[in-house]
Amino acid sequence: MVAKKKFLLLVIPWWLTARQQLPEKKPAIQMISFVNGTSGAVSNASLGNLYRIMVDNVENSYYEKAVDLIRSNPYMYKNQPMQEYGLKPIQLHDRKPGDAAALFAYTYDTVLQETFPKHDNNLYYTYGWSGVLSESIRYKNAADFYKELLEEYTIQVEKNPDKQIKICIIGYSHGGTVALQLARAYEREQFSEPLSIDLLILLGTPIQKETDHLVTSPIFKKVYHIYSRGDKIQKMDFFSFERFFSYRRFNDDKRFITPEKVVQIELKIKPARRNYQPHEKKTYVNRSPGHIELWFFGWTGGTYRKDFPLYPLPTACLIPSIIKAAQDGMPHETDLVVEVYPCAEKCMVKKRRYFKKTETKGINYTTLKKLQDVAQQETPLDFNRKDYLSHMNTAVNQAYGTISYKHATKSCRCYDFSCMEKEKRA
């Protein structure tokens, strides 16, 4: 008994002192940035543009000008989370029909707060890059992204000294490639401060040998790579003489081994096959999202199916629920398949090429239905597929009508014949 008292007299003061010395965990604020994919690739399809893209020589070309006109047109901001060039904040609580960035952030934030209740203090942004199919231009955009992100991070740290500022980047398609290029920009540009990306989420990103190894960079703390077998576009990037096509997944090779911080998730959406009576056993059908359905709202048309179970929402709004399912179902695995059953409010998680499944909680069906209704109510009245394609074609025609190939040089970037007229008069 005496020995126990002596032990307690020695241990308790030490324990109290150690506890006082432990730093208090600060509440976190997340800076969440959405990065769009390429723009106008189909509208600019030609042999000349194809060759320019493959040799990475698109600067001051018809193709680059056409993409710039498409990318800068506010009409194109009505069906996906995209705003002007650069890092732009999203006004989450000041939404109006046609403001797809705000609606996208609202749906994502609603799912995030339901899935991770403590994550209720978030800042949302879009990072607008050129959308051009060019490795060198994507790198330049990534360097600008790094600089702007670092500036905004510094501002938020100064404004919130009592909170942790965490950075989350969600890159769609080649927007994910731009995000990966942040690692290369840090290595080459020698910025004054290192930037730590707490969470990088790649969605439908083409995995290429030019950038795949960048995922090993220490600036990325945790990476989730989400892809779908229904996405036929992800593997179709053949615009390089270094390879034939892009890949769907990160794969180990002689250059690098995929680190454990990278979790790869094949996504499947499984609605009920039909309407069932309460006593009937339900069967489900796979509706894995296509490339457009991952990121765009349903009013985009085209390959976005009207019978898609999340219509008119983009699949990206479920990212928090998908990550939560992976964490709860198989927390120590890095190569998973997540099946989402929207009407059953559950997810099934399993290792890839493995039959055993683990059931986890999915998105609440009432919440999902509410978000679908909100999206329907905020559908832009002046948006339709015909006008969408018309805006693209107009941009292409305008680009080809205002650029002189001989005048478009690296030393003088101009898209107006008035410059040529001034030169002649001089």
VENCORFEN-V19504 format. One record per backbone hydrogen bond with DSSP energy under -1.0 kcal/mol. CO is the residue of the C=O (numbers start at 0). NH is the residue of the N-H. Records with the same first field share a line. If there is no record, write none. Layout:
BEGIN
CO->NH, NH
END
This chain:
BEGIN
0->4
1->5
2->6
3->7
4->8
5->9
6->10
7->11
10->14
11->15
12->16
13->17
14->18
15->19
16->20
26->163
28->165
29->122
30->167
31->124
32->169
33->126
34->171
39->43
41->44
45->49
46->50
47->51
48->52
49->53
50->54
51->56
57->60
60->64
61->65
62->66
63->67
64->68
65->69
66->70
67->71
72->75
73->76
74->77
78->296
79->81
85->127
87->125
89->91
90->93
95->98
97->99
98->102
99->103
100->104
101->105
102->106
103->107
104->108
105->109
106->110
107->111
108->112
109->113
110->114
111->115
115->118
117->119
120->29
122->31
123->89
124->33
125->87
127->85
130->38
131->133
133->137
134->138
135->139
136->140
137->141
138->142
139->143
140->144
141->145
142->146
143->147
144->148
145->149
146->150
147->151
148->152
149->153
150->154
151->155
152->156
153->157
154->158
155->159
159->162
163->28
165->30
166->198
167->32
168->200
169->34
170->202
171->174
172->175
173->177
174->178
175->179
176->180
178->181
179->182
180->184
181->185
182->186
183->187
184->188
196->220
198->168
199->223
200->170
201->225
202->172
206->246
207->210, 211
210->213
211->214
212->215
213->216
216->219
218->196
221->199
222->262
223->201
224->264
225->203
226->266
227->230
232->235
235->237
237->239
246->206
255->252
258->261
260->222
262->224
263->335
264->226
265->337
267->339
268->286
270->284
276->279
282->272
291->294, 295
292->314
293->315
296->299
297->300
300->303
304->307
307->310
309->312
311->297
313->316
314->317
315->318
317->321
318->322
319->323
320->324
321->325
322->326
323->327
324->328
325->329
329->332
333->263
334->351
335->265
336->349
337->267
338->347
339->269
340->345
344->361
345->340
346->359
347->338
348->357
349->336
350->353
357->348
359->346
363->367
364->368
365->369
366->370
367->371
368->372
369->373
370->374
371->375
372->376
373->377
375->378
377->97
379->382
383->387
384->388
385->389
386->390
387->391
388->392
389->393
390->394
391->395
392->396
393->397
394->398
395->399
396->400
403->407
406->408
411->408
415->418
416->420
417->421
418->422
419->423
420->424
421->425
END
